[in-house]
């Protein structure tokens, strides 16, 4: 994908952030329990720093997203950029019956750093720091890496990147939207299907076996299409308050979920009904008004 906004973040920069969720799940049944709830295959933890996926309800609707990392045998870290800890914890605890599983909320004690671009030798050394760990993130399609660690170790991580400049949240958000990466729960949340936000590729395993919502995912895969889709839009004015309904003429056609300012106006992600969508016709923020937004053309 070639998009002028996907390079908003300088790729010699870093971004400090606080996870919305850090849960530690432990117990003899921890792996089996999580594997039966998570949409992606946790057996891939053998080769990956972390596995990204979703927590669904029985209808296949998105409740939350997260990364899962194995800290040690029987101890798993669950972290999310934006999905709240209480939401994920409640979702998990509602399915703990006779399982030997303990779920602990450590969100307030953890921090994160995103490093954009190739790692320096000093930054590579951080990957050996036993206090934290790293993995490939989901902020852009370009190279970047997440480091997560107890907040008490923050100075250790910051000291390893003196040549980098900090990026702010707006630049990071502009980059994410420019690369059309859905944010959960802002872009795709409760009431939406993963496929509507393009999450079937990075977040869904069709080979792992049963998990909550798996039957719905299998049916969607066989159908090959959904009725709604998250698409990029841009406007020449200031971004409206969100979420904002979008219209073509008098027909409500979608909803703007996230948006961030650009030199020309704003860029955002909107969830559209595909049934009556006219892709070459602009959109307005009120019925019958003059078009103020349009789809971003991909090249």
N, C-alpha and C positions, 0 to 999 in steps of 0.2 A: 504494500500500500504506500503510495506517495502522497503525503499530505503536509502542507507547509507548517501546520501547527504541531506536528509530531516531534519537531526539534526545538520546542520552546525551552526545554531544560538544556543548559550547557553540559556537554558530556565530558566535563572534567569537574563536576560539582557533586555535592552530597546534600541529602535532605534529612533533617532530624524529625522524627515522628513518634507518637505514642500509639501503641496498638489499642484498638477498641476492645479486643479480647485477648487474654492469655489465660488459658485453662490448662491445668496439668491433670491428666487422667492416668490412674495407676491401678494395679491389681492383676491377679492372675488371668482374668478374663478380658483385660483391657483391649488387646489387639482384636480378638474375636468380636467383642462388642462394637468397637468403632468400625470395623470392616463391614458389619451388618447394618450400619447407619449411614455411612459416608458414601457419596456417589462415585468417588474414584477409588482406584485399587491401591490399598496401603501396602501390598507386597512390593510396590515400586520403591518403598523406602529403603530397600536394600541397595539401590543404585542412585537415588536422588537425595538431596539435602532435605527436601520437604515435598509433600504432595498437595496440590491444590484441588479443592472440590467443594461440594455443596451439602447442606443439610436440608432435606425436603420433607414435606408432609406426605400423607398417604395418597394424595391426589397428584403428586409430582410437582407441587408448587414450591417455589424457593422460600425458605425460611431465613437462611443465612449462608455465608460462605466462609471458608477458612483455609489456612495451610495446616497440615499435620506433620509433625516431625517426631521421630523417636529419639528421646533423650537417652534411654537405656532400655534393657529388656524389662517390659512391664511398665514403662513410664513414657507417656506421650505428651507432647506440647501441642496445643491447639491455639493458633493465633489468627486474628483477622484485622484487616485495615479499618473496616467500618462497621461490621456486624457486631452488635453488642454482646457482651459476655453473658448477661442475664438471659438473653434470648437463646443463645446456644446451650447454655447450661440447663435451662428449663427443658429444651428440646431433648437433650441427652438423658436427663434424669427421669423424664416421663417414661423411658423405655428400659430403665434399669429395674429388673424384677428380682431374679435370684442370682444375678451376675456378681462376681467379685470385682467390683469397679468402684473407685473413689474419684470424685471430680472436685478439684480445688481451684478457686478463682484467685489468680496471682496478677491480674491485669495491672493494678496500681504499681507493681514493683518492677515492671519491664519497660524497656524503651527500644527504639529502632533507629537505624541509619540506612538510608538508601544511597548506594554509590553508583553513579552513572558513568559508563564507559569502562575501559579495561582497568583491572586492579593493578596497583603498584605492588612491589615486593613487600612493602610494609603492610599493605592491606591484605595481601595474601596470607601474611603471618597471622592476621586476626582470625583466620579460619581455623587456626589451631588453638585459639583461646578456649579453654574448657568451660569458661563461664557462660559463653553464648555460642551461637552457630550462625551459619549463613545459607542462603538459598537464592535461586533465581526468582525475581519478583514478577508482578503483573502491573507495572506502572506504564510501560511502553514496550513496543516490539524491539527496540534497540537494546544493546547490551547494558544490563544493570544488575545489581546484586543487593539483596537485603541482608543486613546484619541485625540480629535481635539478641538482647542480653539483659541481665538484671541492671536496673538503672544505676546501681552503685558502681558499675563498670564503665559508665559512659565516658569518663575522661580518658580511659585507656583507648577506646575506639576513636575518639576525636583526635587524639594525639598522633594517630597513624596517618592522618590525611591533611597535613599542614599546607600542601600546595593546592588543595581544592577550595573552591568558593561555595558558600551555601546557596541552595535553591529554596524558594519559598513555596508555600502550598498552592498558590495560584499558578505558578509555572508548572508544577507537577500535575495539577489538574488539567491544565491546557494541553499538556503532552498526552495524558491519558485519553482525553476526549478526542484529540487529534488522531490518535491511533485506534479509536472506536473500541476501547476496552470497557466493557460494562462494569459498573460499580454496584455492588450489592451492599445494602438494600436500596440505594438511591435510584439506580436505573432499572434494576430488576429485583423485585422483592416479593413479598407474600401476595399471591394472586397471579403471579407470572410464572411461566414455564422457562426452564433454562435455555431452551432452544430459541426463545424469542429474543434473547440477548446475545446469541452467538456463543453460549457457554457450553454447548454440547461437546466441542472439541477439547478445550482445556480442562473441563471439570467432570466429564461423564465417562465412566467405563462401561462398555457394553459386554464385557467378557468376564467380569469378576464374580458374577453370581448375584444372589439376592441382597437387596438393601431396601429400605423404605422408599417407595416411589419408583422402584426399578421397573415394574410392569408398565407404568405410564411412559417411562423413557423408552422402553422397547417398542411400544406401539407408535410413539412419535418417530422413532428410527425407521420403522416399516412404512409409515405414511410418507415420510420424506419432506414434510412441510408443516409450517405453522401459519396461523391466520394473522399474527402480529409480528412485528420485527422492530428492533432498536436500530435507528438510522441517525447519521450525522446531519445536523442542520446548521445553517449560519444566518445571522441577521445583521443588519446595518445599524441597529440602534443599541441602546443599553439592554443588557439581559433582563428579562422580566422576573418577577417573583415566581418561585417554583413551589410545586409543579404548576405548569401553565397549559391550559387546553389549546389545541391547534385546530384550525378550521380551514377547509377549502370551500369557499362560498358560505352557505349556511350549515354545511355538514361538519360535525365534529369528526376529525380524522385521526387525531392522536393527542399525545401529551408530552410536552417538553419536561424531561426529568432532571437533567443537569445542564449547566451552562457556565461559561467563564468568558470574561472580556478579552477582546483582541484589539489591535490597532484599528481594524475596520468596523468593529462592533462587538459581536460575540459568536462563539461556536458552542454547540451543545449536542446532546444525545436525546432523541425523542422516540417514544414507543408509538408506532403507527399501526392502525388496522390496514391490512394489505388489500382488503376486499374492494374498496372504492378509491384507493390511493392513486392519484395522478402525479407521477414522479416529476413531470416537467412543469407542473403548476405550483406556484408558491403557496405559502400558508400565512394565515393571519391569526392574531391572538384573540379575536372576537368575531362572532358570526357576521358574514357579509362585508367585513372590512377589507381594505386594500391589503394585498399580500405584503408581509414584512419579513418573511423568512423563506428560505429555499433549501433543498437538499444539497449537501456538499457533493460535488462531482469527484468521483474517485478515478485515478489514472493508474 
